[in-house]
């Protein structure tokens, strides 16, 4: 169990560090500068909302970006290891704590100013995660019926349909619903990983849960990216955090035998709520690169004498 707990913490650290490294890489790869004249203000402001086709090519030349991709993969492997022996409610809440890692590193490396409430939220995540680690009971991968695994495939199809429907809404409902649906997809990823009997090629090819995991990961990534396109990072990420933690936690308790240590059920519930609620408060760090764009916009506003908006009060 200790190995799985460490693996969950490693996953959170990897995801959090990777997010900031990607933000730094985007800044280094971008051809836009903050020193353009205020006469070009309107032109640059519109450019901030456009996709730069050459950005990905330049990112592939950034060692930070390449390392961040490796960290994301390492984090996913660590999450899989954690799911083998820890309850879903513990793993999902701990992984959501990666936003605290991102927030702290962003304040240090890319000079993002954190309000006192955000520092309090970071502390809340740490406390909640610590209490979850103490209260979670050890649990191996639980065997489930084939019907349960096929239900995961059906759930992925339903999530895809719901995502298409959500994309047709107007903001802010569009961003909120897309984030929530993407979060449900990430929850399916966690549940599918939890019920896999093993990771050998033969087992993966024969198991419907493996296909559900892959499909849910792809669909969720696309939906989350769509939610961020023209929507609020804070709203989208908050919805993802809630949807990818609470439903899988409930499924784990009801169907997969997840449990707490004797006498620590109340502690586990309070710790889960604390960790997830504080992660939601840090939701603006769900896409660290957004802070780079906000900082650049603030410098442009300062040049025009308009107020800055980067500080969250």
C-alpha positions as CSV (number, residue, x, y, z in Angstrom):
1,X,0.0,0.0,0.0
2,X,2.9,2.4,0.8
3,X,4.2,1.9,-2.7
4,X,0.8,2.8,-4.2
5,X,0.5,5.9,-2.0
6,X,3.9,7.1,-3.1
7,X,2.9,6.4,-6.7
8,X,-0.2,8.6,-6.3
9,X,2.0,11.4,-4.9
10,X,4.5,10.9,-7.7
11,X,1.7,11.2,-10.3
12,X,0.5,14.4,-8.8
13,X,4.0,15.9,-8.8
14,X,4.7,14.8,-12.3
15,X,1.4,16.3,-13.7
16,X,2.0,19.5,-11.7
17,X,5.6,20.0,-12.8
18,X,4.8,19.1,-16.4
19,X,2.1,21.7,-16.6
20,X,4.5,24.5,-15.6
21,X,7.3,23.2,-17.8
22,X,4.9,23.3,-20.7
23,X,3.9,26.9,-19.9
24,X,7.6,27.9,-19.9
25,X,8.2,26.1,-23.1
26,X,5.2,27.8,-24.8
27,X,6.6,31.2,-23.7
28,X,10.1,30.3,-25.1
29,X,8.7,29.0,-28.4
30,X,6.3,31.8,-29.0
31,X,7.3,34.4,-31.6
32,X,5.2,37.1,-30.0
33,X,6.9,39.6,-27.8
34,X,5.7,41.9,-25.0
35,X,7.6,44.8,-26.4
36,X,5.5,45.5,-29.4
37,X,4.3,49.1,-29.7
38,X,0.9,50.0,-28.3
39,X,0.0,50.9,-31.9
40,X,-0.1,47.2,-32.6
41,X,-2.1,46.5,-29.4
42,X,-5.4,45.6,-31.2
43,X,-3.6,43.4,-33.8
44,X,-1.7,41.5,-31.1
45,X,-4.8,41.1,-28.9
46,X,-6.6,39.4,-31.7
47,X,-3.5,37.2,-32.4
48,X,-3.6,35.9,-28.9
49,X,-6.9,34.2,-29.7
50,X,-5.5,32.5,-32.9
51,X,-3.8,29.2,-33.3
52,X,-0.1,29.4,-34.3
53,X,0.5,26.3,-36.6
54,X,4.2,26.5,-36.2
55,X,4.0,26.5,-32.4
56,X,3.9,22.7,-32.0
57,X,7.0,22.4,-34.3
58,X,8.9,24.9,-32.2
59,X,7.7,23.3,-29.0
60,X,9.3,20.0,-30.2
61,X,12.6,21.8,-30.2
62,X,12.2,22.9,-26.6
63,X,13.8,20.5,-24.1
64,X,11.4,21.6,-21.4
65,X,8.4,20.5,-23.5
66,X,9.9,17.1,-24.3
67,X,10.7,16.5,-20.7
68,X,7.1,17.6,-19.7
69,X,5.7,15.0,-22.1
70,X,7.9,12.4,-20.4
71,X,6.7,13.6,-17.0
72,X,3.0,13.3,-18.1
73,X,3.6,9.7,-19.2
74,X,5.5,8.9,-16.0
75,X,2.6,10.4,-14.0
76,X,0.1,8.3,-15.9
77,X,2.1,5.1,-15.2
78,X,2.4,6.1,-11.5
79,X,-1.4,6.7,-11.4
80,X,-2.0,3.2,-12.8
81,X,0.3,1.7,-10.1
82,X,-1.5,3.6,-7.4
83,X,-4.9,2.3,-8.6
84,X,-3.8,-1.2,-8.2
85,X,-3.8,-1.0,-4.4
86,X,-5.5,2.2,-3.3
87,X,-9.2,3.1,-3.4
88,X,-10.4,5.3,-6.2
89,X,-11.4,8.1,-3.9
90,X,-7.9,8.4,-2.6
91,X,-6.1,8.2,-5.9
92,X,-8.4,10.6,-7.7
93,X,-8.2,13.2,-4.9
94,X,-4.4,13.0,-4.7
95,X,-4.0,13.3,-8.4
96,X,-6.2,16.4,-8.4
97,X,-3.7,17.8,-6.0
98,X,-1.4,18.4,-8.9
99,X,-3.0,21.8,-9.2
100,X,-1.4,22.7,-5.9
101,X,2.0,21.7,-7.3
102,X,1.4,23.8,-10.5
103,X,0.3,26.8,-8.4
104,X,3.4,26.8,-6.2
105,X,5.8,26.3,-9.2
106,X,3.9,28.9,-11.3
107,X,4.4,31.5,-8.5
108,X,8.1,30.8,-8.5
109,X,9.0,30.1,-12.1
110,X,6.6,32.2,-14.2
111,X,5.9,34.8,-11.5
112,X,2.2,34.2,-11.2
113,X,0.8,36.1,-8.2
114,X,-1.2,33.9,-5.8
115,X,-3.8,35.5,-3.6
116,X,-3.9,34.5,0.1
117,X,-6.9,32.3,-0.6
118,X,-4.9,30.3,-3.1
119,X,-2.1,29.8,-0.7
120,X,-4.7,28.6,1.8
121,X,-6.0,26.2,-0.8
122,X,-2.5,24.8,-1.4
123,X,-2.3,24.1,2.3
124,X,-5.8,22.5,2.2
125,X,-4.8,20.2,-0.6
126,X,-1.7,19.1,1.3
127,X,-3.7,18.5,4.5
128,X,-6.5,16.7,2.7
129,X,-4.1,14.4,0.8
130,X,-2.2,13.6,4.0
131,X,-5.4,12.6,5.8
132,X,-6.5,10.5,2.8
133,X,-3.2,8.7,2.9
134,X,-3.7,7.9,6.5
135,X,-7.4,6.9,6.3
136,X,-7.5,4.9,3.0
137,X,-7.6,1.1,3.3
138,X,-5.5,-1.1,1.1
139,X,-7.5,-2.6,-1.8
140,X,-6.3,-4.7,-4.7
141,X,-7.8,-4.7,-8.2
142,X,-11.3,-6.1,-7.9
143,X,-12.6,-8.6,-10.4
144,X,-15.8,-7.4,-12.1
145,X,-18.1,-9.0,-14.6
146,X,-17.8,-8.6,-18.3
147,X,-21.1,-6.6,-18.3
148,X,-19.5,-4.0,-16.0
149,X,-16.6,-3.6,-18.5
150,X,-18.9,-3.4,-21.5
151,X,-20.9,-0.8,-19.5
152,X,-17.7,1.3,-19.5
153,X,-17.6,1.2,-23.3
154,X,-21.2,2.3,-23.4
155,X,-20.4,5.1,-20.9
156,X,-17.6,6.3,-23.3
157,X,-20.1,6.4,-26.2
158,X,-22.5,8.4,-24.0
159,X,-19.8,10.8,-23.0
160,X,-18.9,11.4,-26.6
161,X,-22.5,12.1,-27.5
162,X,-23.0,14.4,-24.5
163,X,-19.8,16.2,-25.4
164,X,-21.0,16.9,-28.9
165,X,-24.3,18.2,-27.5
166,X,-22.4,20.4,-25.0
167,X,-20.2,21.9,-27.7
168,X,-23.3,23.4,-29.3
169,X,-24.2,25.4,-26.2
170,X,-23.3,29.0,-25.7
171,X,-20.9,30.2,-23.1
172,X,-20.6,30.0,-20.1
173,X,-22.8,26.8,-20.2
174,X,-20.7,25.4,-23.0
175,X,-17.4,25.6,-21.1
176,X,-19.0,24.3,-17.9
177,X,-20.7,21.3,-19.5
178,X,-17.7,20.4,-21.7
179,X,-15.5,20.4,-18.6
180,X,-17.9,18.3,-16.7
181,X,-18.3,15.7,-19.5
182,X,-14.5,15.6,-20.0
183,X,-14.2,15.0,-16.2
184,X,-16.6,12.1,-16.4
185,X,-14.5,10.7,-19.2
186,X,-11.3,10.9,-17.1
187,X,-13.3,9.2,-14.3
188,X,-14.0,6.3,-16.7
189,X,-10.2,6.1,-17.4
190,X,-9.6,5.7,-13.7
191,X,-12.3,3.1,-13.2
192,X,-11.2,1.1,-16.3
193,X,-7.6,1.2,-15.0
194,X,-8.8,0.0,-11.6
195,X,-10.5,-3.1,-13.0
196,X,-7.8,-4.2,-15.4
197,X,-6.5,-7.6,-14.3
198,X,-3.0,-6.9,-15.6
199,X,-1.0,-5.0,-18.1
200,X,0.4,-7.7,-20.3
201,X,-0.3,-7.4,-24.0
202,X,-2.5,-10.5,-24.0
203,X,-4.6,-9.2,-21.1
204,X,-5.0,-5.8,-22.6
205,X,-6.0,-7.0,-26.1
206,X,-8.7,-9.3,-24.6
207,X,-10.1,-6.9,-22.0
208,X,-12.9,-4.5,-22.9
209,X,-11.7,-2.2,-20.0
210,X,-8.5,-1.5,-21.9
211,X,-10.4,-0.2,-24.9
212,X,-12.7,1.8,-22.6
213,X,-9.6,3.3,-21.0
214,X,-8.0,4.3,-24.3
215,X,-11.2,5.6,-25.9
216,X,-12.2,7.6,-22.7
217,X,-8.7,9.2,-22.6
218,X,-8.9,10.4,-26.2
219,X,-12.4,11.6,-26.0
220,X,-11.8,13.4,-22.7
221,X,-8.7,15.1,-23.9
222,X,-10.5,16.4,-27.0
223,X,-13.5,17.6,-24.9
224,X,-11.3,19.4,-22.4
225,X,-9.3,21.1,-25.1
226,X,-12.5,22.2,-26.7
227,X,-13.7,23.6,-23.3
228,X,-10.6,25.7,-23.0
229,X,-11.0,27.0,-26.6
230,X,-12.7,30.3,-26.0
231,X,-13.8,29.4,-22.5
232,X,-12.7,30.1,-19.0
233,X,-9.8,27.9,-17.7
234,X,-11.1,28.2,-14.2
235,X,-14.6,27.0,-15.1
236,X,-13.5,24.2,-17.3
237,X,-10.9,22.8,-14.8
238,X,-13.2,23.1,-11.8
239,X,-15.8,21.1,-13.6
240,X,-13.2,18.5,-14.6
241,X,-11.9,18.2,-11.1
242,X,-15.4,17.6,-9.6
243,X,-16.5,15.2,-12.3
244,X,-13.3,13.1,-12.3
245,X,-13.2,12.6,-8.6
246,X,-16.7,12.3,-7.1
247,X,-18.3,9.8,-9.5
248,X,-15.3,7.3,-9.6
249,X,-15.1,7.6,-5.8
250,X,-18.7,6.6,-5.5
251,X,-18.4,3.7,-8.0
252,X,-15.3,2.4,-6.1
253,X,-17.2,2.3,-2.8
254,X,-20.4,0.8,-4.2
255,X,-19.0,-1.7,-6.8
256,X,-15.3,-2.2,-6.3
257,X,-15.0,-2.8,-2.6
258,X,-13.1,0.4,-1.8
259,X,-13.0,1.2,1.9
260,X,-11.2,3.1,4.6
261,X,-9.3,2.0,7.7
262,X,-11.5,0.9,10.5
263,X,-13.0,3.9,12.3
264,X,-11.7,6.5,9.8
265,X,-14.6,6.7,7.4
266,X,-15.5,10.2,8.6
267,X,-11.9,11.4,8.4
268,X,-11.7,10.0,4.8
269,X,-14.9,11.8,3.7
270,X,-13.7,15.1,5.2
271,X,-10.3,14.7,3.8
272,X,-11.7,14.0,0.3
273,X,-14.0,17.0,0.4
274,X,-11.2,19.2,1.6
275,X,-8.7,18.1,-1.0
276,X,-11.1,18.3,-3.9
277,X,-12.7,21.7,-2.8
278,X,-9.2,23.2,-2.5
279,X,-8.2,21.8,-5.9
280,X,-11.3,23.5,-7.3
281,X,-10.2,26.8,-5.8
282,X,-6.9,26.3,-7.7
283,X,-8.7,25.6,-10.9
284,X,-7.2,28.6,-12.8
285,X,-3.9,26.6,-12.9
286,X,-5.6,23.9,-14.9
287,X,-3.8,25.3,-18.0
288,X,-0.6,26.9,-16.8
289,X,0.1,28.4,-20.2
290,X,-2.9,30.6,-19.8
291,X,-1.0,32.6,-17.2
292,X,1.6,33.5,-19.8
293,X,-1.1,35.0,-22.0
294,X,-2.7,36.8,-19.1
295,X,0.6,38.3,-18.1
296,X,1.2,39.5,-21.7
297,X,-2.2,41.0,-21.9
298,X,-1.6,42.8,-18.5
299,X,1.6,44.3,-19.9
300,X,-0.4,45.6,-22.9
301,X,-3.1,47.0,-20.6
302,X,-0.4,48.7,-18.5
303,X,1.0,50.4,-21.6
304,X,-2.5,51.8,-22.3
305,X,-3.0,52.7,-18.7
306,X,-5.8,50.2,-18.2
307,X,-6.0,48.1,-15.0
308,X,-4.3,44.7,-14.7
309,X,-6.4,41.6,-14.3
310,X,-3.8,38.9,-13.4
311,X,-4.2,39.0,-9.7
312,X,-7.0,36.9,-8.4
313,X,-8.5,38.5,-5.2
